[in-house]
């Protein structure tokens, strides 16, 4: 999958469960502006907020990502999880 990513500097790695992470071998660490964090580059995660459920995905900047069955499956599962429903 080819997409733009965000480099999140204040990611709550203790309170979140990472579901999808960028393959670090695909990143040019010498490129200007690339900041490697000890928690890597999380692309999708979930967490609880009080009684609620929160899902986040950084995917979807490129139109082709929305057509990818893997991305569609991630989003479907996220909707089901966040609404406490099952497939």
ABEGO torsion letter per residue (X at the ends): XBBBBBBBAABBAAABBBABBBBAAABBAABBGBBBBAAEBBABBBBBBEABBBBBBABGABAAAAABAAAAAAAAAAAAAAAGBBX
